[in-house]
Amino acid sequence: MSAEEKRSLKPRVRILTLEDVEKHNSEGSCWITRKGKVYDVTGFLKDHPGGEDLILQHAGKDVEEAMADASEHDHSDSAYEMLESYLIGRLGVAAHIVDEGAFIFPFMRATEDFHPDDTDTTADFEKCQFLDLRRPLLRQVWESQFSKSFYLQQIHQPRHVPEPARLFGPDYLEVFTRTKWYVVPTLWLPIAGFLYYRSVLQFAGIHLPVLANPLRISPFSLPTGCYIKAGICFLIGNIIWTFLEYTLHRFLFHIDEWLPDTPAFLTLHFLMHGIHHYLPMDRLRLVMPPALFFSLSYPFTQLAHLLFPRPIANGIISGAFTFYVLYDCMHYALHHTKLPQYLREMKKYHLAHHYKNFELGFGVTSKVWDYVFNTVLPV
């Protein structure tokens, strides 16, 4: 087979869902299914011996019974052979793990030792033909032939493996995708403290170069009012973070409906949040890698400096960074740690977001913004 012929066959193995097929139910785009295969018969409508209306009655649906019904329209062996020439893909198989109507898990009682059974990776791949957890995942997503609908269906059906799945083959790339929880406070709390003290200094009228050591000026020599002003900005940053936590989770990480149906965007989605829903108990992918948080936070820090004077901006950013650390550490704890009563309730709430309904329950540190935007998840 020539290289050109191989390229022409590549789109024919695309994995689709019934939702994909149901959208193509008109004369302008007519898809049908038979025996798990998907066919685009738009170009055949006018040539159908029984008339195009007969096919359009089943547009976006399965035609197995209709084609076998001789009383409706008799089909020869050549008709079935001709149908194969319109093959564009096949229907994927879902792994039914998330089910809102049957949400009965140990964490419904907020148990401390919740951990689901490990996935049989071989059987899962043979059944669903989605991602092979035995191989690096990122390249599989990038080279995927499945539709967005199938991708979203699969990543919201959690899998569980005893050791973190690999994203990359080479270790020098893989290391940047794994983050232990304590990296977050170790890296970002000193930065938050640095920004807070700069805010205090700036409120006192002292403007040091960015790389200058602010501690060369004694904290005891500064007016109390400067600490109060910086503290108010810090608290405002706390509140702003809780709002950002909710909006980023809901409208960026769960951008499912507006996500372009291309491998590049599916890969970006998988890196940002898809992998967390696909492997929700992966200990090394529960907090943000530093590079990801820097990329997401940079536009907001620049916006703060654009909108506010430096002392106010630095105070707000320090408060937001501190609450980000609280958020990420709490997120890790909700998946893995023994918790006091309030956090046990939030653990039940957050795991319901993963295992019951991923379209509700976006709050991690609290439910406040879920109440405001009517996205509270009943558990």
Buried (B, 14 or more C-beta within 10 A) or exposed (E): EEEEEEEEEEEBEBBBBBBBBBEBBEEEEBBBBBEEBBBBBBEBBEEBEEEBEBBBEBBBBBBBEBBEEEEBBEBEEEEEEBBEEBBBBBBBBBBEBBEEEEBEBEBBEBEEEBEBEEBEBEEBBEEBBBBBBEEBBBEBBEEBBBBBBBBBBBBBBBBBBEEBBBBBEEEEEBEEBBBEBEBBBEBBBEBBBBBBBBBBBBBBEBEEEEEEEBEEBEEEEBEEEBBEBBBBBBBBBBBBBBEBBBEBBBEEBBBBEEBEEEBEBBBBBBBBBBBBBBBBBBBBBBBBBBEBBEEBBEEBBEEBBEEBEBBBBBBBBBBBBBBBBBBBBBBBBBBBEEBEEEBBBBBBBBBBBBBBBBBBBBBBBBBEBBEEEEBBBEB
